[in-house]
Every structure is written in structure tokens, then in C-alpha cells.
Amino acid sequence: DYPDMSGLTAPVLGHFGEEDGFTAPEAARALAERIQKESGVTPQLHFYPAGHAFFNDENLLGTHDPEQAKLAWTRTVEFLRQHLS
């Protein structure tokens, strides 16, 4: 269960692996739709050809993807610069 999103006003960024066995891309898209519907905020989602925890360089699941992690980091920094400057 997710909390009520109607009071959300901040920009939202999400990074998801297309091959994620824990959080299916469809679930991420459904959450984004719910956020949009309840708050009016349109989440900025990015999907990568990677599995769950692709950014985690400890690689406990064997899914770390340095190339996709670098792209996600670049997009995160751009997002923060855009919304915090």
C-alpha cells in the first residue's frame, strides 16, 4: 500500500531496470500514473536494460551494471541541477 500522494508537490525521479525481478517495470509505471493522478506531478522515469539494484556496486545480487549506473547517475545530477538551481 502506498500513502496518499495528493499532497506531493516535489518533482519525482525514478530509475528502474527493465529486467528487475523485484519491482516489475509495469508496477513502476502504475505508481507513476497514480502519482500523476493524485498529485498532478508527472514523474520522470528512466528504464534501463538491467536488473534490480543495477546501481549497487557491492553487487550482492550479481546485477550491478557500471554502464547503466553511470547513465543513471548522470541523469540524477542533471535532474537535481534542473530542480535545485
C-alpha positions as CSV (number, residue, x, y, z in Angstrom):
1,D,0.0,0.0,0.0
2,Y,1.2,3.5,-0.9
3,P,0.4,6.7,1.0
4,D,-1.9,9.3,-0.3
5,M,0.0,11.2,-3.0
6,S,-2.3,14.2,-3.2
7,G,-0.1,16.5,-1.2
8,L,3.0,15.8,-3.3
9,T,4.4,18.9,-4.9
10,A,8.1,18.0,-5.5
11,P,9.5,16.6,-8.7
12,V,9.9,12.9,-8.8
13,L,12.7,10.9,-10.5
14,G,12.9,7.1,-10.7
15,H,15.4,4.7,-12.2
16,F,14.3,1.1,-12.9
17,G,15.7,-2.0,-14.5
18,E,13.7,-3.5,-17.3
19,E,14.8,-6.9,-16.1
20,D,14.0,-6.2,-12.4
21,G,12.7,-9.3,-10.7
22,F,11.6,-7.4,-7.6
23,T,9.9,-4.3,-9.0
24,A,8.4,-5.0,-12.4
25,P,8.5,-2.1,-14.9
26,E,4.7,-2.3,-15.1
27,A,4.5,-1.7,-11.3
28,A,6.8,1.4,-11.6
29,R,4.7,2.8,-14.5
30,A,1.5,2.1,-12.5
31,L,2.9,4.0,-9.5
32,A,3.9,6.9,-11.8
33,E,0.3,7.0,-13.1
34,R,-1.0,7.0,-9.6
35,I,1.3,9.9,-8.5
36,Q,0.2,11.9,-11.6
37,K,-3.5,11.2,-10.9
38,E,-3.4,12.1,-7.2
39,S,-0.9,15.0,-7.2
40,G,-0.7,16.4,-10.7
41,V,3.1,15.8,-10.6
42,T,4.4,13.9,-13.6
43,P,7.2,11.6,-12.5
44,Q,10.3,11.4,-14.7
45,L,11.1,7.7,-15.0
46,H,14.0,6.1,-16.8
47,F,14.2,2.4,-17.6
48,Y,17.5,0.6,-18.2
49,P,18.4,-2.8,-19.8
50,A,19.4,-4.1,-16.3
51,G,18.2,-6.0,-13.3
52,H,17.3,-5.0,-9.8
53,A,20.0,-3.0,-7.9
54,F,21.9,-2.3,-11.1
55,F,23.4,0.8,-9.4
56,N,24.7,-1.1,-6.3
57,D,28.4,-1.6,-6.8
58,E,28.5,-4.1,-3.9
59,N,26.8,-6.4,-6.4
60,L,25.2,-8.7,-3.9
61,L,22.6,-9.9,-6.5
62,G,25.0,-10.1,-9.4
63,T,23.1,-7.3,-11.3
64,H,25.5,-4.4,-11.0
65,D,25.8,-2.7,-14.4
66,P,28.5,0.0,-14.3
67,E,27.5,1.5,-17.7
68,Q,23.8,1.8,-16.8
69,A,24.7,3.1,-13.3
70,K,26.8,5.8,-14.8
71,L,23.9,6.9,-17.1
72,A,21.5,6.9,-14.1
73,W,24.0,9.0,-12.1
74,T,24.3,11.5,-14.9
75,R,20.6,11.8,-15.2
76,T,20.2,12.2,-11.5
77,V,22.7,15.0,-11.3
78,E,21.0,16.7,-14.3
79,F,17.6,16.4,-12.6
80,L,19.0,17.8,-9.3
81,R,20.6,20.7,-11.1
82,Q,17.4,21.5,-13.0
83,H,15.2,21.4,-9.9
84,L,17.5,22.8,-7.3
85,S,19.2,25.7,-9.1
